[in-house]
Amino acid sequence: MKYTYFNILIVFFIYLISLNNALDLVSDQNIAAISLLNQLYGINTQSPCTNSALTCDIGNNGYLILTSINTGSSATSITITTSFGIFTDLKTITIGPNFFVSTSFWTDFIKLTKLQSININYVNQQIPNSIQLPPLLNDVYFSKMSVPIPDGFFSSGNVQNLNIEDADIGFKYPDSLSSCRPSLSFIYGIVTFYAPLPNNIGICSNLGSVYLNINNDKSNPQYSNFVFPDLTSLQISDFAIYFKYTDQNNIQKWEFPSAVSNFTKLNYLTIESKGFTFPQNNLIDLSRYTKGTTLDFTNVGFLDSCTTFGCIKFPASVNINFKNHGLIMNNLDYSNVQSILIEGNTLAQPLPTPTTLQHNKVITFSLTNSEFNGSIPTTNNFYCKFNVNVLRINSNKLSGSVPNCFKCYPPNGQSGVLFPNTFDDFTALSTPLNPCPTLNFNKNIPFLKTNNVSFVTITGVDFGWSFTTVSPTPSPTSATIDSMIPNTQIVLRIPQGDGVSKSLVAKFGYNLQSITFPYSYEAPTFISKYYYTKVDNDYLMVISGTGFSYVYQNIIVINSGSTNQSVAVQSTRNSSLDQFTITNAAPFVGMMEGTQFTFQIRVGNQATSQIYLTYYKEVSMTVTSLLSIGVPVTFSGAFRVASPSAVSMTIGGVKCTVTAIGLSSVSFTYPPMSVGTYDLVLLFQSSYEFTTKVSVIQAPPPTLLNKFSWSGSNGLIIYGTGFSYSVSNTVQINSNSITAGTAIASTTQVGYDQITLSSTATSSIPDGATFTVSITTVGQTSSTLTFYLIKPISMTTQNLLNIGGEIAFAGTYSTSNKSIATLKIDGSDAQITSLSPTSISFIYPYKASPGSVTLLLTIGTIELSKSVSVVNTQPPTLKSKYYWTTLENGDLALTFYGKYFTYYYNNIISINGVNFDSTPATKSLDSSFPDQIKLLNSTPSTLTVGTTFQVKVKVGTQSSALVNFIFIKSVSIDVLPLQSIGGVINFGGSYGTSDKSVVTFSINGAPCYVMSISPTSIQFQYPVNTAGSYELIYLIGGFEYKTNVTYVTSPPPEVIHKYEWTNDHRLIINGKWFGYYGSTTNIIVLNDVEYQVAAAVASPTVQGYDYISLSSTTPTSPFSIGQAFTVRVKVLGQLSNLVTFNYINSVSVGVKNLNTTGGIVTFSGLYGAPDKGVVTISINGSSCSVNSASFNSITFRYPSFSGAPGSYPFLINIGGFEYSTNVQYVVPASPTIFNQYKWSLDNTELVIFGQSFSYDNPNNVFINGINYTSTFAFLSTTDAISFSLDNLSILEGELFTVQIETGGLFSNIVSFNLIKEIYLSNEDNLYTFGSVDTLLLGTFGTSNTTIVSLSIKGLQCDIIEITPTTIKFSYPPLPLGSQQVLINIGGLDYSTRLNVVPPPPPTLLNSYYWSTPSDIIVFKGSWFDYVSPNTVEINGNEFISSLVISNNGNDEITFEDDLSTSGLSIGDQFTVTINSGGQVSNSVTFVYLKSILITSKELNPSGGNITFNGEYHVSDISLASLTIDGSVCNITEISTNSISFIYPAKIDGKFDLLLNIGGFEISTNVTYKTPSTTNSQTTTSEQTTNGQTSASTQSTTGNQQTTTDSQSTTGTQSTTGSQSTTTSDQTSTSAQSTTGNQQTTTTDGQSTAGTQSTTGIQSTTGTQSTTGTQSTTGTQSTTNNPSSTNNPTNYPSSTDNPTNQPSTTDDDMLSISSKLLIPIVLLKITFIILFAF
């Protein structure tokens, strides 16, 4: 035995030796570690691993290895000079505060090949530029640096996370990086004016998370503004910006950078503190971020400047976290919001009601701890639509009303949603409305399709956030509720089915109100035709329609016999139809084709109507291809009918015409069709639909013939091939498409088709113009040809002279283009000299003898042939005029006109008996003398200007008569424009004579009267002509000079709006373009009656105008003052403008002084004006605006005057009659503001009223003493000005002052309150007996009663209370009828009318109670008189009540004393009626009781029977009623000391119990509780209620286990035994004592305030925070997130170590790993065993 012990000792001795080795590092590391500890803390130890600054582990060789160094912090500055390169196993290095590393620290840093993390508090000594990082180094954390960070931290190693939180001057990044390792994904970096990021940081391609600590504090005297970093070249997904400063008023700010907006991969954006301003364009566009981006902005400042809607553009599904700001929430566009959390909004504002928010996509809508005020908006039911756990609007300043959706749920379930807030009608103690009065659905469900699952949207209100389907049982094949938008709509999912009167029943709301949703499926309908489909080897009949069953077999009824067929499927031919096949063909067995039968379909309990069909089955057709242009065709086959009327045909859905059908063939015509393959459908007897395929192939394209002609109705006829004979062809003329109808075979152009167009086809083309033609037939177009538009030619011919010549034939030729015309005379070409649309001239040859010739004229493609006679020529005729022309050699030649001159040889001209040769004749310009000849020789020398000479012409042997001429060489005339009304004019020029007797002057053939002439001028009177150019001919002694003269249209006469009177009171009309010539030229049209007047004269009163006057006073003598009359002037048929005058024969004006600032004034006088529309006024030439006018007064707005005050001309025109005088301008008095205002019609501007405002110069408006804006006055009932308050920070209801300055003059100062709108939304009736408490709803903008006044029919009312949406007031007795109501709030007036009606008869409720402390009976009811006492009759005795009060919505009356009930005893019955204002209420019988005592018990949630003991005083159950939570309970028995009743099922919890006995009510709570299933808990609970006071004592003994979402304990709780609590949020207030084992599991956090004492074992999982004194006896274990407050970098704790040095302790406290502790512990145990033995 001793030997055994000895062996054991040897083994442990050997183990001790190895253990001794394990307590040391490898020798060189151990020495370095000892030196390091001495340098750090001044301590000497031989076992460095026992120091808490070092973490060691057992290495592979039995020695320790150093894996972590954490220096902690130091009270003094210590610089580490030791290189850590020797500790090659290090994984983490942490250098704490007041420890610094020297440059040598980084020596051999690359050797730390296992180093994963380095954390240095402050780097203030140079890091070598050549540093290379170890390969496994992942995290670098420098709390602060004042030296540059080398490039190696980016270009070497594999660092993922680089943190440089703060810096001092001396720190900088590399200007640019040599490279960047792909491992770098996160940077937390300081950026400031001396430390910008590297300029090529973008090369860090995997840098996805960037946190910038931006020092923008300008208090540093060296600070200079720098550019905000642009990181858009990086694919950043997480970006944070933290601005750092000490004084927010002395910082650099940047306009929100577009670079921050342009990250397309961003998921998170964090901005803290101030550094950005809102962009000048008022838009921050963040929409490029990824879907679901989170925006976390705290105290950023710039959000306050978001002043317009949509000023921030969000990405899709954005998550918004904004804290500490003054953002106007209605300016956000919520359309992309997924989550929004708003905290610390300091701007007082109502809750937003965004119209763009999509409730079903929002997961959080939290607006908390802010200044939101007013009621919860009810607009669009906005705040009721959020899903469960989405909405949070607690901890604001909300008040007013709460929407019914919340009132219908217990308030304790809305803690954190609505509360804390202070609402007027909903508190944490409010009782849910039961049933919810506004819960409602629109259950109008249309008939449902049978072919698909239907999703039906049903709108509703206030139905809550959840539902329970009652029936049918939810399943994939039953009707269910698919989805819901709370309180707004649900979507029913209704499966395929059939039939009617189906329903879905569900329960909604807190009280589980049952709602039935009825629905029915559509009735079946049948497409009254069938077809066959091939199934296997058989052809089955297919039936199509709607409303067929997809679930059950469809039933067909044929000739009254029914058979089940297949279920329906979607139609294979029309997706909007159903179809099923007749798989059971029994009804058709033996039926002959062509037989008629009755047919009906039954689906469920619905059926189609019965129709008749005809039975066919064996039909076939052999088809061939069809041409696309459409031609008659015949197909063979088997068709079963012989009459075309028995069938109809379509091809591709296009109707065809069946022309013949037999048993074996069918003939038909079809329209043109596109190339392709189509369904040919042949329908037999409107029953059987036979379908086959047919191909259409392309027909060849059409062609055009290069020729056209005209029809008798001037329609263009074109020719060609390939035109369509069955449908309209389209002809393109000049690219304009014309539907041309069908073609026919041409009879003139054999072998071609022809189409005749209507005359309108070419009506827009000018004659002779070119036009293009092409034709499109069934989609194919011919080539395009070009033609000249030549209409049919007609020619009026004359005889030709045998001497030949030039001749013109009138006719219709369509063109002036000679190049497209040819003329042949007897086959020989003739020269066409001119061509016009109405005439052709040509030269024809000499013909030896009379006879006839044939003319063939071709123009374009149109031809005309004519036969013309040739006759002998008459003797020549000479016209008595000549002129000068130029010969080819340039000489001037005498030229004569005549007839029958020869065109083929020279004519002889005899002058004063001497013969001279002339040229052959040519055509002249004179149609009556068509020939002209020129003298070939020079002018005879014997002729001088002004002398006479004689001429005759010889042609062959015939001579003309002798004609006398005067020799004139040249004439010139200086023409001027002539007026169309005629007149006298002078023309300058050269005329060659002063003898007007030898001169004739004509214009357009009409002679003019020459009044005088000289060699250089002529005066003549010219006739009337319309505007245009006319030929002027001057003839002197046969010499003819021609030129053109232009007539211009004389403007129509113009009458101006001014008339006068002659001395003898005849009407004078002023105007222009009156006729000065002739006594019949001018006519005055007075009231449509014409009066001839004399020629016009120049107006002496209106410079530059004419005037004419009536010849007598008769036309105007019937007129009365102010009467309107019309005037026109007619000159040579031209009517002037129509002017309406008013008859005024005299005017007088009572002038007043006018203000130089302008304004509105009224002058009395005598005006005769019927209205202001006939009056114009000007002062010193400036127009005034007339506001009103009458016979004896006129009101007008006059302009301001910048000149000196004084007298100035005043001109008034009344109905055309003018009067002038003078007015005086003076300096005005000061302006005045009245004590009222209103809003403009568009509610954008405030309107202030007063007097002496300026209309023409700006009025300066002072708001609260500051010059705010300038504006012009306008006329209302008084002077008025308007201006916007948009740029003022005046809140609604706030007081502000207004003062006006006009031209240096200041008005009085008036105080107003800003009220946006006053409006009554419920204009309820008022009652004649008055009221002390009436509430009207509407918009009032204030809660300040002191600025409100209200009167009804002039009677002032007392304002009790006002809120922005309600006004409560009292009013006196009023007369019946509609009465005016005036409300003034802060200066803003509102007027409406309310109807005053008699009140309804009073109603007495079956309820009373006893007042405290006076103990007098109080009755409840409605419509009691508040103004006068009511008479109460009790058991026939009348008592006068005190005045009525309102309580909880009821009227209540009582008495001054207890005489009314003094004669009654407990249990007595008494009858009561109320007389109010002469009207008597209903009669109610009560039981006289003073108290009821109830001893309640716990109720079973499943419902049942129960008896409560107590004091009830009656035994008649008809006198009692009882409800629990609003549900009526059936009382089965009642006695004086007990009550038995049947109670409903409820969930666990407390509910209100209300007991009424003979009108006396008591209210208490009852508890529903599920009975315990174990014996470990004993609960004794008893509650006694007396009157309406409740007392409760609860004690629990035994083991208690509670599982809740939130546990709150107030008061003293004592638990004995084992307590286990599972909670998501536990709060304990006051003292909690637990004895035994306590286990608490929390998910959100546990907070305990007060004193907590725990005895036993306590285990806490979750985050635990304890405030107060905590004492724990026993073992305490805490896991998950221990608090590390004030130690953010997780340095070693310095608690109980004031020198902050690591402790050196015994083995139990070593920081060596558990592997090292195990052998030590075993060693101790062994020694104990040995010594025991």
Salt bridges, closest charged atoms under 4 A:
ASP89 OD1 - LYS114 NZ 2.80
ASP108 OD2 - LYS111 NZ 3.66
ASP166 OD2 - LYS244 NZ 2.18
ASP168 OD2 - LYS144 NZ 3.52
ASP175 OD1 - LYS172 NZ 3.30
ASP285 OD2 - ARG288 NH1 3.94
GLU371 OE1 - LYS397 NZ 2.89
ASP425 OD2 - LYS407 NZ 2.64
GLU522 OE2 - LYS449 NZ 3.40
ASP538 OD1 - LYS617 NZ 3.90
GLU593 OE2 - ARG640 NE 3.86
ASP679 OD1 - LYS693 NZ 2.67
GLU689 OE2 - LYS529 NZ 3.08
GLU689 OE1 - ARG573 NH1 2.85
ASP767 OD1 - LYS791 NZ 3.74
ASP829 OD1 - LYS824 NZ 2.72
ASP926 OD2 - LYS879 NZ 2.28
ASP926 OD2 - LYS881 NZ 3.54
GLU1031 OE2 - LYS1042 NZ 3.86
GLU1040 OE2 - LYS881 NZ 2.67
GLU1040 OE1 - LYS1042 NZ 3.70
ASP1064 OD2 - ARG1066 NE 2.97
GLU1090 OE2 - LYS1130 NZ 2.56
GLU1218 OE1 - LYS1058 NZ 3.87
ASP1256 OD1 - ARG1197 NH2 3.06
GLU1361 OE1 - LYS1368 NZ 3.99
ASP1415 OD2 - LYS1490 NZ 2.58
ASP1525 OD2 - LYS1546 NZ 3.29
